[in-house]
Amino acid sequence: MAMKLIREKTKMTLLDLAERFQVGNYSAISTTVGKLNKLMGSDRNILAEYELLRTEIAEK
């Protein structure tokens, strides 16, 4: 979720995120975010948790 939130809230590139999360390849970021998007589409609890985090961040 952190990768997706950071990607949404900043102008960081996939490469920047890969470096920040110490992931070997930036495509891993894209794959991870894609899997989370798919999971949020099928699991309302995950979606609710994500929305809660996003709201809490926006309030700060």
Biopython code that builds the backbone (N, CA, C, O; Angstrom):
import numpy as np
from Bio.PDB.StructureBuilder import StructureBuilder

atoms = [
    (1, "MET", "N", (0.819, -1.188, 0.000)),
    (1, "MET", "CA", (0.000, 0.000, 0.000)),
    (1, "MET", "C", (0.862, 1.251, 0.000)),
    (1, "MET", "O", (0.508, 2.260, -0.610)),
    (2, "ALA", "N", (1.985, 1.180, 0.681)),
    (2, "ALA", "CA", (2.860, 2.351, 0.745)),
    (2, "ALA", "C", (3.330, 2.755, -0.646)),
    (2, "ALA", "O", (3.378, 3.942, -0.969)),
    (3, "MET", "N", (3.674, 1.779, -1.460)),
    (3, "MET", "CA", (4.139, 2.088, -2.817)),
    (3, "MET", "C", (3.060, 2.817, -3.608)),
    (3, "MET", "O", (3.338, 3.807, -4.284)),
    (4, "LYS", "N", (1.853, 2.333, -3.522)),
    (4, "LYS", "CA", (0.737, 2.944, -4.255)),
    (4, "LYS", "C", (0.446, 4.345, -3.724)),
    (4, "LYS", "O", (0.235, 5.270, -4.507)),
    (5, "LEU", "N", (0.433, 4.507, -2.421)),
    (5, "LEU", "CA", (0.170, 5.821, -1.836)),
    (5, "LEU", "C", (1.240, 6.832, -2.234)),
    (5, "LEU", "O", (0.928, 7.962, -2.609)),
    (6, "ILE", "N", (2.487, 6.423, -2.152)),
    (6, "ILE", "CA", (3.574, 7.333, -2.517)),
    (6, "ILE", "C", (3.498, 7.679, -3.996)),
    (6, "ILE", "O", (3.705, 8.828, -4.387)),
    (7, "ARG", "N", (3.203, 6.685, -4.809)),
    (7, "ARG", "CA", (3.086, 6.907, -6.257)),
    (7, "ARG", "C", (1.970, 7.911, -6.553)),
    (7, "ARG", "O", (2.124, 8.769, -7.423)),
    (8, "GLU", "N", (0.851, 7.809, -5.837)),
    (8, "GLU", "CA", (-0.270, 8.727, -6.044)),
    (8, "GLU", "C", (0.019, 10.136, -5.542)),
    (8, "GLU", "O", (-0.365, 11.115, -6.183)),
    (9, "LYS", "N", (0.687, 10.244, -4.413)),
    (9, "LYS", "CA", (0.830, 11.533, -3.737)),
    (9, "LYS", "C", (2.077, 12.316, -4.141)),
    (9, "LYS", "O", (2.204, 13.491, -3.796)),
    (10, "THR", "N", (2.992, 11.685, -4.862)),
    (10, "THR", "CA", (4.227, 12.364, -5.254)),
    (10, "THR", "C", (4.438, 12.240, -6.755)),
    (10, "THR", "O", (3.668, 11.584, -7.457)),
    (11, "LYS", "N", (5.462, 12.863, -7.215)),
    (11, "LYS", "CA", (5.824, 12.763, -8.623)),
    (11, "LYS", "C", (6.990, 11.792, -8.817)),
    (11, "LYS", "O", (7.685, 11.835, -9.833)),
    (12, "MET", "N", (7.191, 10.923, -7.837)),
    (12, "MET", "CA", (8.287, 9.964, -7.932)),
    (12, "MET", "C", (8.041, 8.995, -9.084)),
    (12, "MET", "O", (6.920, 8.530, -9.292)),
    (13, "THR", "N", (9.088, 8.705, -9.818)),
    (13, "THR", "CA", (8.992, 7.730, -10.900)),
    (13, "THR", "C", (9.056, 6.322, -10.320)),
    (13, "THR", "O", (9.380, 6.132, -9.148)),
    (14, "LEU", "N", (8.743, 5.347, -11.155)),
    (14, "LEU", "CA", (8.862, 3.955, -10.722)),
    (14, "LEU", "C", (10.303, 3.644, -10.329)),
    (14, "LEU", "O", (10.548, 2.913, -9.370)),
    (15, "LEU", "N", (11.249, 4.200, -11.073)),
    (15, "LEU", "CA", (12.661, 3.992, -10.753)),
    (15, "LEU", "C", (13.004, 4.589, -9.390)),
    (15, "LEU", "O", (13.711, 3.963, -8.600)),
    (16, "ASP", "N", (12.510, 5.788, -9.112)),
    (16, "ASP", "CA", (12.739, 6.418, -7.805)),
    (16, "ASP", "C", (12.181, 5.549, -6.681)),
    (16, "ASP", "O", (12.835, 5.348, -5.657)),
    (17, "LEU", "N", (10.973, 5.039, -6.881)),
    (17, "LEU", "CA", (10.354, 4.181, -5.868)),
    (17, "LEU", "C", (11.144, 2.894, -5.674)),
    (17, "LEU", "O", (11.332, 2.438, -4.546)),
    (18, "ALA", "N", (11.603, 2.316, -6.766)),
    (18, "ALA", "CA", (12.391, 1.084, -6.667)),
    (18, "ALA", "C", (13.649, 1.322, -5.839)),
    (18, "ALA", "O", (14.025, 0.489, -5.015)),
    (19, "GLU", "N", (14.289, 2.450, -6.062)),
    (19, "GLU", "CA", (15.483, 2.780, -5.280)),
    (19, "GLU", "C", (15.123, 3.000, -3.816)),
    (19, "GLU", "O", (15.830, 2.527, -2.926)),
    (20, "ARG", "N", (14.041, 3.706, -3.562)),
    (20, "ARG", "CA", (13.627, 4.009, -2.191)),
    (20, "ARG", "C", (13.272, 2.740, -1.420)),
    (20, "ARG", "O", (13.606, 2.609, -0.243)),
    (21, "PHE", "N", (12.592, 1.808, -2.090)),
    (21, "PHE", "CA", (12.185, 0.562, -1.443)),
    (21, "PHE", "C", (13.231, -0.544, -1.600)),
    (21, "PHE", "O", (13.015, -1.682, -1.181)),
    (22, "GLN", "N", (14.346, -0.198, -2.199)),
    (22, "GLN", "CA", (15.452, -1.139, -2.414)),
    (22, "GLN", "C", (14.989, -2.392, -3.163)),
    (22, "GLN", "O", (15.284, -3.525, -2.782)),
    (23, "VAL", "N", (14.253, -2.133, -4.242)),
    (23, "VAL", "CA", (13.773, -3.192, -5.123)),
    (23, "VAL", "C", (14.691, -3.209, -6.336)),
    (23, "VAL", "O", (15.036, -2.156, -6.872)),
    (24, "GLY", "N", (15.081, -4.379, -6.764)),
    (24, "GLY", "CA", (16.052, -4.499, -7.845)),
    (24, "GLY", "C", (15.621, -3.910, -9.172)),
    (24, "GLY", "O", (16.462, -3.413, -9.921)),
    (25, "ASN", "N", (14.341, -3.951, -9.484)),
    (25, "ASN", "CA", (13.882, -3.508, -10.788)),
    (25, "ASN", "C", (12.606, -2.687, -10.619)),
    (25, "ASN", "O", (11.718, -3.047, -9.846)),
    (26, "TYR", "N", (12.531, -1.590, -11.348)),
    (26, "TYR", "CA", (11.352, -0.734, -11.204)),
    (26, "TYR", "C", (10.066, -1.413, -11.648)),
    (26, "TYR", "O", (8.982, -1.011, -11.227)),
    (27, "SER", "N", (10.165, -2.433, -12.489)),
    (27, "SER", "CA", (8.950, -3.137, -12.916)),
    (27, "SER", "C", (8.288, -3.860, -11.745)),
    (27, "SER", "O", (7.091, -4.145, -11.784)),
    (28, "ALA", "N", (9.064, -4.154, -10.711)),
    (28, "ALA", "CA", (8.497, -4.788, -9.515)),
    (28, "ALA", "C", (7.510, -3.846, -8.830)),
    (28, "ALA", "O", (6.518, -4.295, -8.256)),
    (29, "ILE", "N", (7.775, -2.555, -8.889)),
    (29, "ILE", "CA", (6.853, -1.569, -8.311)),
    (29, "ILE", "C", (5.544, -1.590, -9.094)),
    (29, "ILE", "O", (4.461, -1.635, -8.512)),
    (30, "SER", "N", (5.657, -1.557, -10.402)),
    (30, "SER", "CA", (4.472, -1.580, -11.254)),
    (30, "SER", "C", (3.655, -2.847, -11.035)),
    (30, "SER", "O", (2.428, -2.793, -10.950)),
    (31, "THR", "N", (4.327, -3.974, -10.945)),
    (31, "THR", "CA", (3.649, -5.251, -10.716)),
    (31, "THR", "C", (2.948, -5.258, -9.368)),
    (31, "THR", "O", (1.801, -5.693, -9.264)),
    (32, "THR", "N", (3.627, -4.781, -8.344)),
    (32, "THR", "CA", (3.058, -4.760, -6.998)),
    (32, "THR", "C", (1.829, -3.862, -6.925)),
    (32, "THR", "O", (0.808, -4.246, -6.354)),
    (33, "VAL", "N", (1.923, -2.678, -7.497)),
    (33, "VAL", "CA", (0.787, -1.754, -7.495)),
    (33, "VAL", "C", (-0.370, -2.348, -8.304)),
    (33, "VAL", "O", (-1.531, -2.218, -7.916)),
    (34, "GLY", "N", (-0.059, -2.988, -9.407)),
    (34, "GLY", "CA", (-1.099, -3.633, -10.208)),
    (34, "GLY", "C", (-1.814, -4.734, -9.446)),
    (34, "GLY", "O", (-3.036, -4.860, -9.523)),
    (35, "LYS", "N", (-1.051, -5.532, -8.709)),
    (35, "LYS", "CA", (-1.658, -6.597, -7.902)),
    (35, "LYS", "C", (-2.533, -6.017, -6.799)),
    (35, "LYS", "O", (-3.602, -6.551, -6.506)),
    (36, "LEU", "N", (-2.084, -4.932, -6.190)),
    (36, "LEU", "CA", (-2.886, -4.284, -5.157)),
    (36, "LEU", "C", (-4.184, -3.740, -5.753)),
    (36, "LEU", "O", (-5.249, -3.881, -5.152)),
    (37, "ASN", "N", (-4.100, -3.123, -6.921)),
    (37, "ASN", "CA", (-5.306, -2.615, -7.583)),
    (37, "ASN", "C", (-6.302, -3.741, -7.829)),
    (37, "ASN", "O", (-7.500, -3.585, -7.590)),
    (38, "LYS", "N", (-5.805, -4.860, -8.303)),
    (38, "LYS", "CA", (-6.671, -6.016, -8.563)),
    (38, "LYS", "C", (-7.283, -6.526, -7.261)),
    (38, "LYS", "O", (-8.473, -6.835, -7.209)),
    (39, "LEU", "N", (-6.476, -6.614, -6.225)),
    (39, "LEU", "CA", (-6.953, -7.086, -4.931)),
    (39, "LEU", "C", (-8.013, -6.144, -4.362)),
    (39, "LEU", "O", (-9.015, -6.594, -3.807)),
    (40, "MET", "N", (-7.791, -4.845, -4.502)),
    (40, "MET", "CA", (-8.770, -3.878, -4.005)),
    (40, "MET", "C", (-10.088, -3.991, -4.762)),
    (40, "MET", "O", (-11.148, -3.680, -4.219)),
    (41, "GLY", "N", (-10.023, -4.431, -6.005)),
    (41, "GLY", "CA", (-11.234, -4.611, -6.781)),
    (41, "GLY", "C", (-12.064, -5.801, -6.341)),
    (41, "GLY", "O", (-13.267, -5.862, -6.594)),
    (42, "SER", "N", (-11.408, -6.753, -5.675)),
    (42, "SER", "CA", (-12.124, -7.967, -5.275)),
    (42, "SER", "C", (-12.306, -8.107, -3.766)),
    (42, "SER", "O", (-13.067, -8.964, -3.317)),
    (43, "ASP", "N", (-11.625, -7.284, -2.982)),
    (43, "ASP", "CA", (-11.689, -7.399, -1.522)),
    (43, "ASP", "C", (-12.002, -6.029, -0.925)),
    (43, "ASP", "O", (-11.143, -5.150, -0.867)),
    (44, "ARG", "N", (-13.227, -5.870, -0.490)),
    (44, "ARG", "CA", (-13.659, -4.575, 0.049)),
    (44, "ARG", "C", (-12.908, -4.183, 1.317)),
    (44, "ARG", "O", (-12.742, -2.994, 1.590)),
    (45, "ASN", "N", (-12.454, -5.159, 2.091)),
    (45, "ASN", "CA", (-11.699, -4.851, 3.311)),
    (45, "ASN", "C", (-10.367, -4.195, 2.970)),
    (45, "ASN", "O", (-9.954, -3.237, 3.624)),
    (46, "ILE", "N", (-9.700, -4.712, 1.949)),
    (46, "ILE", "CA", (-8.430, -4.123, 1.520)),
    (46, "ILE", "C", (-8.676, -2.713, 0.986)),
    (46, "ILE", "O", (-7.925, -1.788, 1.295)),
    (47, "LEU", "N", (-9.709, -2.556, 0.200)),
    (47, "LEU", "CA", (-10.049, -1.237, -0.333)),
    (47, "LEU", "C", (-10.348, -0.257, 0.799)),
    (47, "LEU", "O", (-9.890, 0.885, 0.768)),
    (48, "ALA", "N", (-11.109, -0.697, 1.791)),
    (48, "ALA", "CA", (-11.447, 0.167, 2.926)),
    (48, "ALA", "C", (-10.197, 0.561, 3.705)),
    (48, "ALA", "O", (-10.063, 1.710, 4.125)),
    (49, "GLU", "N", (-9.293, -0.374, 3.895)),
    (49, "GLU", "CA", (-8.046, -0.077, 4.604)),
    (49, "GLU", "C", (-7.223, 0.946, 3.828)),
    (49, "GLU", "O", (-6.665, 1.875, 4.411)),
    (50, "TYR", "N", (-7.153, 0.772, 2.526)),
    (50, "TYR", "CA", (-6.409, 1.702, 1.683)),
    (50, "TYR", "C", (-7.028, 3.102, 1.749)),
    (50, "TYR", "O", (-6.318, 4.094, 1.910)),
    (51, "GLU", "N", (-8.338, 3.172, 1.625)),
    (51, "GLU", "CA", (-9.022, 4.468, 1.675)),
    (51, "GLU", "C", (-8.827, 5.152, 3.026)),
    (51, "GLU", "O", (-8.675, 6.372, 3.085)),
    (52, "LEU", "N", (-8.830, 4.382, 4.101)),
    (52, "LEU", "CA", (-8.596, 4.937, 5.431)),
    (52, "LEU", "C", (-7.193, 5.542, 5.524)),
    (52, "LEU", "O", (-7.027, 6.657, 6.018)),
    (53, "LEU", "N", (-6.201, 4.814, 5.054)),
    (53, "LEU", "CA", (-4.831, 5.333, 5.064)),
    (53, "LEU", "C", (-4.724, 6.601, 4.228)),
    (53, "LEU", "O", (-4.094, 7.574, 4.643)),
    (54, "ARG", "N", (-5.333, 6.586, 3.066)),
    (54, "ARG", "CA", (-5.285, 7.743, 2.179)),
    (54, "ARG", "C", (-5.932, 8.962, 2.831)),
    (54, "ARG", "O", (-5.425, 10.077, 2.713)),
    (55, "THR", "N", (-7.037, 8.749, 3.508)),
    (55, "THR", "CA", (-7.721, 9.838, 4.206)),
    (55, "THR", "C", (-6.870, 10.376, 5.352)),
    (55, "THR", "O", (-6.756, 11.588, 5.531)),
    (56, "GLU", "N", (-6.280, 9.477, 6.121)),
    (56, "GLU", "CA", (-5.437, 9.909, 7.243)),
    (56, "GLU", "C", (-4.249, 10.722, 6.758)),
    (56, "GLU", "O", (-3.875, 11.710, 7.390)),
    (57, "ILE", "N", (-3.662, 10.326, 5.661)),
    (57, "ILE", "CA", (-2.524, 11.066, 5.110)),
    (57, "ILE", "C", (-2.975, 12.441, 4.628)),
    (57, "ILE", "O", (-2.278, 13.433, 4.842)),
    (58, "ALA", "N", (-4.119, 12.504, 3.988)),
    (58, "ALA", "CA", (-4.627, 13.773, 3.455)),
    (58, "ALA", "C", (-4.927, 14.774, 4.565)),
    (58, "ALA", "O", (-4.832, 15.983, 4.355)),
    (59, "GLU", "N", (-5.287, 14.278, 5.739)),
    (59, "GLU", "CA", (-5.633, 15.155, 6.854)),
    (59, "GLU", "C", (-4.412, 15.748, 7.538)),
    (59, "GLU", "O", (-4.548, 16.678, 8.333)),
    (60, "LYS", "N", (-3.245, 15.243, 7.254)),
    (60, "LYS", "CA", (-2.028, 15.730, 7.929)),
    (60, "LYS", "C", (-1.313, 16.777, 7.135)),
    (60, "LYS", "O", (-0.278, 17.282, 7.568)),
]
sb = StructureBuilder()
sb.init_structure("model")
sb.init_model(0)
sb.init_chain("A")
sb.init_seg("    ")
for serial, (resi, resn, name, xyz) in enumerate(atoms, 1):
    if name == "N":
        sb.init_residue(resn, " ", resi, " ")
    sb.init_atom(name, np.array(xyz, "f"), 0.0, 1.0, " ", f" {name:<3s}", serial, name[0])
structure = sb.get_structure()
